[in-house]
Amino acid sequence: MAPNTDIATRAFVVSLKAPCSGKTTNEFAEITGLSVRQVNRIYARAIERGVDPNHGLVVILDSYLEDAPRSGRPSTDLRIVIC
């Protein structure tokens, strides 16, 4: 997902891109200021996480839109344990 795309914008993209809205991906990209690729990626990830676009009422939960865990080295724990 785009690094600076907030959850509200992602929810907006998912709600607009639902089949019942009747708009194209290019129109969403223009409205939101995101690229077509970003719009498609946000929507695809939301569907992977549980959004059902064919359901009459589109339910959007934060868990469908949150950032994915980052790969890489975990942060080190600098707390000292005193016995």
Buried (B, 14 or more C-beta within 10 A) or exposed (E): BBEEBEEEBBBBBBBBBBEEEEEEBEBBBEEBEBEEEBBBBBBEBBBEEEBEBEEEEBEBEEEBBEEEEEEEEEEEEEEEEEE
